[in-house]
Amino acid sequence: MTVLPASPPPRRAGSRLGALGTRAAASVAALAVTGAAVAVAVATSSPATAEPGSVVVSENFSAGSLPAGWHAVDGTWRVENGRLYGTSASSSENNKITFGRHLNDFRLEATMRFESVSAATRWASLGIDVPASGATPWWIATMRSGTTAANGLEFAQRTTANAWVVTNTASAPSAAGTGRDVRVAVEVHGNQARWIFDGREAMRTSSLQRSADGVQGLFVNGATVSYDDVTVTELAPNGYLRPEGSPFTVIAHRGASAAAPENTLVAQEIARKGGADWIENDVQPSRDGIPFILHDGTVDRTTDGTGNIRDLTAAQIKALDAGSWFGPQYVGERVPTLAEQLADLRTRGGNLLVEIKGRHTRDEVAAIIQVIRDEQMMGRVFIQSFEVDALKYTYELAPELPLGLLRSTLDADPVAIAKELHLTAYNPDGNALLAKPEVVAPLHAAGVAVMAWTMDSAGLWQRLERIGTDAIITNRAAELVGWNSAFVQRASADPTVQITSPVNGARLDRAQSPVIAVAATNADTVTVTLDGKRSAVGRKLDLARLTAGRHTITTEATGPEGTATATSTFTVTVSQAGLGYLILTSGADPAAVTAMTTKLAHAQYAELATYADRQAGKLVPAEFASVIAGDARTLALK
């Protein structure tokens, strides 16, 4: 899952529901590997020294040569016409150029264009974590020229043995092909990242293995690819905010609890395979102080035993059957220890939102944290609890762990308690949140995410999305993953507007009669101005009354999701034919029309101008006379 704050991105005007408009800048990263077993290391490097929002790299290649600090490792790299071109001669050559510096939390984006490819399977990549020398291992976010293939986008590692480990694949919403600019980005937060294709999130991963000193890079394989507007921006760590347009973080409540016995490793595995970003489970100690995964205070409901968990030893708990109560196919499932659960997540992929259940002493909280440290999962665990003391103990012992406060009802001032407890997220009952959605905006403004529990219907998910909720804890994680997929693929609700007539750059003479035409979508109102004065869609432009030269039409479309604008500039040109049309339609006295057309036919433009001025308001209507005279003088100068 992870959703983390970033530097404020440009926002469209009138963003939906002030909650979204006032969000602290943010980015999402995250998710579980949903297939083959993948070993995942946790980054141990300290955060970069740049401040969140700092632009670390910004390069448009206008200097005409490779920028200082950019190291062309292999292949052919050159700068031409304000773009960087990389060429790989064959599909066996993973050619690269490195730049930037080590960052734990950052956004790398670029405009990429396949100039030529040896096959649609060839690719180009953004280097996520690459040794400056280009040596293996390195991690990349890859785009094939055939981006709509099932593996059109990938997160992948090249190992020290020069083998590929592809952790995630996805199909892009449109084809990159050749000759087309595509704006791509990858947002990285420790071991988690998200792939963004033409402004839309396409894929997430939680399987990166970060180094202590890897930098950024660009790669090309079996193709010539050009790059432009490469930027690297420092992002803030330890946030879980959902960027506008991105789907929810999916948190599987007690694992896949609707499909398997809750809080067991099989429930965890099913949730992981179903695409859940995080597993939510509860932890409590046995009589001998071993943290176990169990929700109730007793083992009665979910095992074949009886008694309080705190009265039973670890050996007694491990002897219990925790699966047969749910279904015969789960006979023999055991209550896992926290250590067993974390080991499974570490080796097979995934992250843990762990609830410290009930009152815990400081020593009991310390035991939980020690298990997390021992399992090397400090970067992939989020602690939540209803118990304020448990959160305070956690912060004292491990301030690097993100914290969430569970609430059945909302606090009078959620922001104040979030600051007091150093919260990363405020986690209320979803129904309580929907009853008071206005709390979301100030929490986001304070950099605090909102995770709602336990919400299991599409109708509720839609309402929670509209108010800006960041994550959903649900018993129906697989269904929410599907809902997210539909959300990402939905047609944009943002308003769009385009001036289709007169087209931008049009050159029109007096004989033409264009109509102002505007194409708009998702708009309730459309306004138009001509040279700053109010006009209207469908208005026929009377070019006989406009001065020669440039004129500007501006339109604004406003809908529920914001505002969009467009501008078209056209030029009224002066020509002999246009002036003839102007004279014939001016309403002048027939004698004046004859006199003016005769002078026009003989190219006596100066005399025509003088005649129009002399007859203005007499034989020639004044408003037309001035235009006729002006055009005639313009032609006289040609």
C-alpha positions in Angstrom: 0.0 0.0 0.0 1.8 3.0 1.1 0.6 6.4 0.2 3.1 9.1 1.0 3.2 12.9 0.9 5.0 14.6 -1.9 5.6 18.2 -3.0 2.4 19.9 -4.0 1.5 19.0 -7.6 -0.3 21.5 -9.8 -4.1 21.1 -9.2 -6.9 21.8 -11.5 -9.2 24.7 -10.5 -12.3 23.8 -8.5 -11.0 20.4 -7.4 -13.8 18.1 -6.1 -14.9 18.4 -2.5 -12.6 20.8 -0.7 -11.2 17.8 1.1 -9.2 16.9 -2.0 -8.4 20.5 -2.8 -6.7 21.0 0.5 -4.7 17.8 0.7 -1.1 18.0 1.5 0.8 17.1 -1.6 1.0 13.4 -1.9 2.0 10.3 -3.6 1.1 6.6 -3.3 3.4 3.7 -3.4 2.9 0.2 -2.5 1.5 -3.2 -2.8 2.0 -6.8 -2.4 3.5 -9.2 -4.9 0.6 -11.4 -5.9 2.4 -14.4 -7.4 5.7 -16.2 -7.1 7.7 -16.0 -4.0 10.1 -13.1 -4.0 12.7 -12.3 -1.4 12.4 -8.6 -0.3 15.1 -6.7 1.5 14.4 -3.6 3.5 16.3 -0.4 2.8 18.3 0.6 5.8 19.8 3.8 4.4 19.0 7.1 6.2 16.6 9.6 4.5 18.2 11.9 1.9 19.1 15.4 3.1 17.0 17.3 0.6 13.8 18.7 1.8 10.5 17.2 0.5 9.6 19.0 -2.7 13.2 19.8 -3.6 13.9 19.3 -7.3 17.1 17.3 -7.3 17.4 16.9 -11.1 15.8 19.1 -13.8 17.1 18.6 -17.3 15.7 19.6 -20.7 18.9 19.1 -22.6 18.9 22.6 -24.0 22.6 23.0 -23.6 23.2 20.6 -26.5 25.5 18.2 -24.7 25.4 15.6 -21.9 24.7 17.4 -18.6 27.4 17.5 -15.9 27.1 14.5 -13.6 25.5 12.3 -16.2 27.5 9.1 -16.8 26.9 7.2 -20.1 27.7 3.7 -18.9 27.2 1.8 -22.2 25.5 2.2 -25.5 25.3 5.4 -27.5 24.0 8.5 -25.8 23.9 11.9 -27.5 22.0 15.2 -27.2 20.4 16.6 -30.3 17.5 19.1 -30.8 16.9 19.5 -27.1 16.5 15.8 -26.4 18.7 13.0 -25.1 18.9 10.0 -27.5 19.9 6.6 -26.3 20.6 3.7 -28.7 21.0 0.0 -27.9 22.2 -2.0 -30.9 20.5 -5.3 -29.9 18.1 -6.9 -27.5 21.0 -8.4 -25.6 22.3 -4.9 -24.6 20.8 -3.2 -21.6 22.4 0.2 -22.2 22.2 2.8 -19.6 23.1 6.3 -18.4 23.2 7.2 -14.7 22.6 10.5 -12.9 21.2 12.0 -9.7 22.0 10.8 -6.2 20.7 8.3 -3.7 17.2 9.1 -2.4 14.9 7.0 -0.4 11.7 8.8 -1.3 11.5 10.4 -4.7 9.6 10.9 -8.0 11.5 10.3 -11.3 9.6 11.5 -14.4 10.5 12.0 -18.0 9.0 12.4 -21.5 10.0 9.3 -23.5 9.6 8.5 -27.2 10.5 5.4 -29.1 12.2 6.6 -32.2 12.8 3.1 -33.6 12.6 -0.5 -32.2 13.9 -3.9 -33.4 10.6 -5.4 -32.1 7.5 -4.4 -30.1 9.0 -6.3 -27.2 11.9 -3.9 -26.9 11.9 -1.5 -24.1 13.1 1.6 -22.3 13.2 2.2 -18.5 13.5 4.6 -15.7 16.3 3.4 -13.3 15.0 3.4 -9.8 18.1 2.2 -7.8 21.2 1.9 -10.0 24.9 1.9 -8.9 26.5 5.0 -10.5 28.9 2.7 -12.3 25.9 0.8 -13.8 27.0 -2.5 -12.3 24.4 -5.0 -11.1 22.2 -5.3 -9.2 19.8 -2.6 -10.3 16.0 -2.0 -10.3 14.1 -0.5 -13.2 10.5 0.6 -14.2 10.2 -0.6 -17.7 8.0 0.4 -20.7 7.9 -1.6 -23.9 7.0 0.0 -27.2 4.1 -2.5 -27.2 2.8 -1.1 -23.9 -0.7 -2.6 -24.2 0.7 -6.1 -23.9 0.2 -7.9 -20.6 3.8 -7.1 -19.7 3.9 -3.7 -21.4 4.9 -2.2 -18.1 7.2 -3.9 -15.5 9.0 -3.5 -12.3 12.1 -5.7 -12.6 15.6 -6.3 -11.1 18.8 -7.3 -12.8 20.6 -9.5 -10.3 24.4 -9.8 -9.7 24.1 -13.1 -11.7 22.8 -11.1 -14.7 19.4 -12.8 -14.3 16.0 -11.1 -14.4 13.5 -11.0 -11.5 10.3 -9.4 -12.8 8.1 -8.7 -9.7 5.2 -7.0 -11.3 3.7 -6.6 -14.8 0.8 -4.6 -16.2 -0.8 -3.4 -19.4 -0.7 0.3 -20.1 -3.9 2.1 -21.0 -2.6 3.0 -24.5 0.2 2.1 -26.8 3.4 3.9 -26.8 4.4 2.7 -30.3 7.0 4.8 -32.1 7.2 8.5 -32.7 4.8 9.3 -29.8 5.8 11.3 -26.7 4.7 9.6 -23.5 5.0 11.2 -20.1 5.9 8.6 -17.5 6.9 8.6 -13.9 7.7 6.3 -11.0 7.2 7.3 -7.4 9.4 5.5 -4.9 9.2 5.2 -1.1 11.7 2.7 0.2 10.8 -0.8 -1.1 7.6 0.4 -2.6 6.8 2.2 -5.8 4.1 3.0 -8.3 4.3 3.2 -12.1 2.5 6.2 -13.7 1.8 6.2 -17.4 0.5 9.4 -19.1 -0.7 10.7 -15.7 -2.5 7.6 -14.6 -1.3 5.0 -12.1 -0.9 1.7 -13.8 0.9 -0.6 -11.3 2.4 -0.8 -7.8 5.0 -2.9 -6.1 6.3 -3.5 -2.6 9.2 -5.7 -3.7 12.1 -3.3 -4.4 15.4 -4.2 -2.8 17.0 -0.9 -2.1 20.7 -0.2 -1.9 22.5 2.3 0.3 23.9 4.4 -2.6 22.0 3.6 -5.8 21.1 6.6 -8.0 18.7 7.1 -10.9 19.2 6.2 -14.5 17.7 5.8 -18.0 17.9 2.5 -19.9 17.3 1.4 -23.5 17.2 -2.1 -25.0 17.1 -3.0 -28.7 15.8 0.5 -29.7 16.6 4.2 -30.1 14.7 6.2 -27.5 14.7 9.9 -26.9 14.1 11.5 -23.5 13.1 15.1 -22.5 12.2 17.0 -19.4 13.8 14.6 -16.9 13.1 15.6 -13.3 13.8 14.0 -9.9 11.9 15.4 -7.0 12.4 14.6 -3.3 9.3 13.2 -1.6 8.4 13.2 2.0 8.7 9.8 3.7 6.3 8.0 6.1 3.0 9.3 4.7 0.1 7.4 3.4 -1.9 10.0 1.5 -3.7 8.9 -1.7 -3.0 11.2 -4.6 -6.0 12.5 -6.5 -6.8 10.0 -9.3 -5.1 7.1 -7.6 -7.1 4.2 -6.1 -7.5 3.2 -2.5 -4.9 1.4 -0.6 -6.5 -2.0 0.1 -6.1 -3.4 3.6 -7.3 -7.0 4.1 -9.0 -7.2 7.5 -7.6 -10.1 9.4 -6.3 -11.4 6.0 -8.9 -12.7 3.5 -11.3 -13.2 6.4 -14.3 -13.6 4.1 -12.7 -16.6 2.4 -10.5 -18.2 5.1 -10.1 -18.4 8.8 -9.1 -15.0 10.0 -5.6 -14.1 11.3 -4.1 -17.2 9.8 -1.3 -17.6 7.3 -3.7 -19.1 4.7 -5.9 -16.0 5.0 -2.8 -13.9 4.5 -1.8 -15.9 1.4 -5.3 -15.6 -0.1 -5.4 -11.9 0.5 -1.9 -11.5 -1.0 -2.9 -13.5 -4.1 -6.0 -11.4 -4.4 -3.9 -8.2 -4.7 -4.3 -6.7 -1.2 -1.7 -4.0 -0.5 -1.6 -4.6 3.3 -2.6 -7.4 5.7 -4.4 -6.2 8.8 -4.0 -8.5 11.8 -4.2 -8.3 15.6 -1.4 -9.1 18.0 -1.6 -10.2 21.7 0.9 -11.9 24.0 0.7 -15.5 25.3 1.3 -16.2 29.0 5.0 -16.5 28.3 5.2 -13.3 26.4 5.2 -14.5 22.8 3.2 -12.2 20.5 0.5 -14.1 18.7 -1.9 -13.2 15.9 -5.4 -13.3 17.4 -8.3 -10.9 17.5 -10.4 -12.0 20.5 -9.2 -12.0 24.1 -10.0 -15.7 24.2 -9.3 -18.6 21.7 -12.8 -19.9 22.0 -14.4 -18.5 18.8 -11.6 -19.2 16.3 -9.9 -22.4 17.6 -10.9 -25.7 19.1 -9.6 -24.6 22.5 -10.9 -22.4 25.3 -9.4 -19.8 27.6 -7.8 -16.4 27.6 -4.9 -16.1 25.3 -2.9 -14.4 28.1 -3.5 -17.5 30.3 -2.1 -19.9 27.7 1.5 -20.7 26.9 2.9 -20.5 23.4 3.1 -24.3 23.2 -0.6 -24.6 24.2 -1.7 -22.0 21.6 0.4 -23.7 18.8 -1.4 -27.0 19.5 -4.8 -25.5 18.7 -6.7 -26.0 15.4 -7.5 -22.5 14.1 -9.1 -23.6 10.8 -11.7 -26.2 11.3 -14.3 -23.8 12.7 -14.3 -22.0 9.3 -14.4 -25.0 7.0 -13.2 -28.6 6.7 -10.6 -27.6 4.1 -8.8 -25.6 6.7 -8.4 -28.3 9.4 -5.0 -28.0 10.9 -4.4 -24.3 10.4 -2.6 -22.9 13.4 -2.5 -19.6 15.2 0.6 -17.9 13.9 3.1 -16.0 16.0 3.9 -12.5 14.9 7.4 -13.7 13.9 5.9 -16.4 11.7 3.6 -14.0 10.0 6.3 -11.4 9.4 8.7 -14.1 8.0 6.0 -15.1 5.5 5.5 -11.5 4.4 9.2 -10.9 4.1 9.8 -13.9 1.9 6.6 -14.0 -0.1 5.7 -10.3 -0.3 3.4 -7.9 1.5 3.1 -5.5 4.3 1.5 -5.6 7.8 -0.9 -3.2 9.5 -0.8 -4.7 12.9 -3.2 -3.8 15.6 -1.9 -3.9 19.2 -5.0 -5.4 20.7 -6.1 -4.4 24.1 -4.0 -3.0 26.9 -0.2 -3.7 26.7 2.5 -2.8 29.1 5.6 -1.0 27.8 7.5 -4.2 28.0 4.9 -6.1 26.0 5.0 -3.4 23.3 8.8 -3.6 23.3 8.5 -7.4 22.7 6.4 -6.7 19.6 8.9 -4.2 18.3 11.8 -6.5 18.9 10.1 -9.2 16.8 9.6 -6.7 14.0 13.3 -5.8 14.2 14.5 -9.4 14.3 12.4 -10.2 11.2 13.9 -7.1 9.4 10.4 -5.7 8.7 10.7 -2.3 10.3 10.2 -0.7 6.8 7.0 -2.7 6.1 5.0 -2.6 9.3 2.4 0.0 10.4 1.2 0.0 14.0 -2.4 0.9 14.9 -4.3 0.6 18.1 -7.4 1.9 20.0 -5.0 2.1 23.0 -3.3 5.5 23.3 -0.7 4.1 25.7 0.3 1.4 23.2 0.9 4.1 20.5 2.9 6.2 23.0 5.1 3.3 23.9 5.6 2.5 20.3 6.7 6.0 19.5 9.1 6.1 22.4 10.7 2.7 21.4 10.6 3.0 17.6 9.7 6.5 16.4 10.4 5.4 12.8 7.3 3.1 12.8 4.2 4.8 11.3 1.3 5.0 13.8 -2.5 5.0 13.4 -5.2 5.7 16.0 -8.3 3.5 15.8 -11.5 5.2 16.7 -15.1 4.1 16.9 -16.3 7.7 17.1 -14.5 10.8 15.9 -12.5 13.0 18.2 -13.6 16.6 18.7 -10.3 17.6 17.2 -8.7 14.8 15.2 -5.8 17.0 14.0 -4.8 17.9 17.6 -4.7 14.3 18.8 -2.8 13.3 15.6 -0.1 15.8 16.4 0.0 14.8 20.1 0.4 11.1 19.2 2.7 11.6 16.2 0.2 9.9 14.0 0.8 9.0 10.4 -2.9 8.0 10.0 -6.2 8.6 11.7 -8.3 5.4 11.4 -11.9 5.8 12.2 -15.0 3.6 11.7 -16.1 4.3 8.1 -19.7 5.1 9.0 -18.5 7.6 11.6 -16.3 9.2 9.0 -19.1 9.4 6.4 -21.3 11.1 9.0 -18.6 13.9 9.4 -16.6 14.0 6.1 -15.3 17.5 6.8 -12.6 16.1 9.1 -10.7 14.7 6.1 -9.5 18.0 4.7 -7.8 19.3 7.9 -6.2 15.9 8.5 -4.8 15.9 5.0 -3.6 19.5 5.4 -1.7 18.4 8.5 -0.2 15.5 6.5 -2.2 12.8 8.2 -3.8 10.0 6.1 -7.3 8.6 6.8 -7.9 4.8 6.9 -11.5 3.8 7.3 -12.6 0.4 8.8 -14.3 -2.0 8.1 -16.2 -1.2 4.9 -17.4 -4.0 2.6 -19.7 -2.6 -0.1 -19.1 -0.8 -3.4 -21.6 1.9 -2.4 -19.6 2.8 0.7 -16.3 2.7 -1.1 -17.6 5.2 -3.7 -18.8 7.5 -0.9 -15.4 7.2 0.9 -13.5 7.9 -2.3 -15.4 11.1 -2.9 -14.5 12.5 0.5 -10.8 11.7 0.0 -10.3 8.6 2.2 -6.9 7.2 1.6 -7.2 3.5 2.6 -10.0 1.0 3.3 -9.8 -1.8 5.8 -12.2 -4.5 4.4 -13.2 -8.1 4.7 -13.6 -8.1 0.9 -10.2 -7.2 -0.2 -10.3 -9.0 -3.6 -13.5 -7.2 -4.5 -12.0 -3.9 -3.5 -9.0 -4.7 -5.7 -11.4 -5.2 -8.6 -13.2 -2.0 -7.7 -9.9 -0.2 -7.8 -9.1 -1.6 -11.2 -12.4 -0.2 -12.5 -11.7 3.1 -10.8 -8.3 3.4 -12.5 -9.8 2.6 -15.9 -12.8 4.8 -15.7 -13.2 7.7 -18.0 -12.0 10.9 -16.5 -14.7 13.1 -15.0 -12.5 16.2 -15.4 -14.1 18.7 -17.7 -12.5 19.2 -21.1 -13.0 21.9 -23.6 -11.7 22.6 -27.2 -12.4 25.4 -29.6 -13.1 23.7 -32.9 -13.9 26.8 -34.9 -12.1 29.0 -35.7 -9.1 26.7 -35.2 -6.1 28.1 -33.5 -3.8 29.8 -36.0 -6.5 30.2 -38.7 -6.1 33.0 -41.2 -9.5 34.3 -42.4 -10.4 37.0 -44.9 -13.5 39.2 -44.9 -15.5 36.9 -47.2 -15.5 34.1 -44.6 -18.2 33.7 -41.9 -16.9 31.3 -39.2 -19.1 30.3 -36.3 -17.6 30.0 -32.8 -17.8 26.2 -32.0 -16.7 24.6 -28.8 -16.5 20.9 -27.9 -16.8 20.3 -24.1 -17.2 17.2 -21.9 -18.2 16.9 -18.2 -19.2 20.5 -18.1 -22.3 22.2 -16.8 -21.5 25.7 -18.1 -19.4 26.9 -21.0 -18.5 30.6 -21.4 -16.8 32.3 -24.3 -15.1 35.6 -24.8 -13.8 37.3 -27.9 -10.9 39.7 -27.3 -11.9 39.8 -23.7 -15.6 40.6 -24.3 -18.4 38.2 -23.6 -19.5 36.2 -26.6 -21.4 32.9 -27.1 -21.0 29.5 -28.6 -22.7 29.3 -32.0 -22.2 33.0 -32.7 -21.4 33.8 -36.3 -18.4 36.0 -36.5 -18.9 39.1 -38.6 -15.4 39.6 -40.0 -16.5 42.7 -41.8 -16.7 44.5 -38.5 -13.5 43.2 -36.9 -10.2 45.0 -37.3 -7.5 43.4 -39.4 -5.0 41.4 -37.4 -5.0 38.9 -34.5 -8.1 38.1 -32.4 -8.4 35.7 -29.4 -11.3 33.5 -28.4 -11.2 32.0 -24.9 -13.6 29.5 -23.4 -14.0 28.1 -20.0 -15.9 24.9 -19.1 -17.0 24.3 -15.5 -18.3 21.0 -14.1 -18.5 19.1 -10.8 -14.9 18.0 -11.1 -13.4 21.4 -11.8 -12.7 23.9 -14.6 -10.9 23.7 -18.0 -10.0 26.4 -20.4 -8.9 26.7 -24.0 -7.8 29.5 -26.3 -7.8 30.0 -30.1 -6.1 32.9 -31.8 -7.1 33.7 -35.4 -6.0 36.4 -37.8 -8.3 38.5 -40.0 -6.2 39.0 -43.2 -6.6 41.7 -45.8 -7.0 40.7 -49.4 -8.4 42.1 -52.6 -11.2 39.4 -52.6 -12.0 40.1 -49.0 -12.2 43.8 -49.6 -14.5 43.2 -52.6 -16.8 41.2 -50.4 -16.7 43.9 -47.8 -17.7 46.6 -50.3 -20.5 44.5 -51.8 -22.1 43.7 -48.4 -21.5 47.1 -46.8 -25.0 48.4 -47.6 -23.4 51.4 -49.4 -25.3 53.4 -52.0 -25.2 51.5 -55.4 -23.3 54.5 -56.9 -20.7 54.2 -54.2 -20.4 50.5 -54.6 -19.8 50.9 -58.3 -17.2 53.6 -57.7 -15.3 51.6 -55.0 -15.4 48.3 -56.9 -14.0 50.1 -60.0 -11.1 51.5 -58.0 -10.6 48.0 -56.4 -10.5 46.3 -59.8 -7.8 48.7 -61.0 -5.8 48.3 -57.7 -6.3 52.0 -57.0 -6.1 51.3 -53.2 -5.1 54.8 -52.0 -7.9 56.4 -54.0 -10.3 53.8 -52.7 -9.3 54.6 -49.1 -9.7 58.4 -49.7 -13.2 57.8 -51.3 -14.4 55.7 -48.4 -13.3 58.3 -45.8 -15.0 61.1 -47.8 -18.3 59.2 -48.1 -18.3 57.8 -44.5 -21.8 58.4 -43.1 -23.0 59.6 -46.5 -23.0 57.1 -49.3 -21.1 54.5 -47.2 -22.2 53.5 -43.7 -19.7 54.9 -41.3 -18.8 51.6 -39.5 -18.0 50.0 -42.9 -16.3 53.0 -44.4 -13.5 52.9 -41.8 -12.9 49.2 -42.3 -12.9 49.6 -46.1 -10.5 52.5 -45.9 -8.2 50.7 -43.5 -8.0 47.5 -45.6 -7.4 49.6 -48.8 -4.5 51.4 -47.1 -3.0 48.1 -46.1 -3.2 46.8 -49.7 -1.7 50.0 -50.9 1.4 49.3 -48.8 1.9 45.8 -50.1 
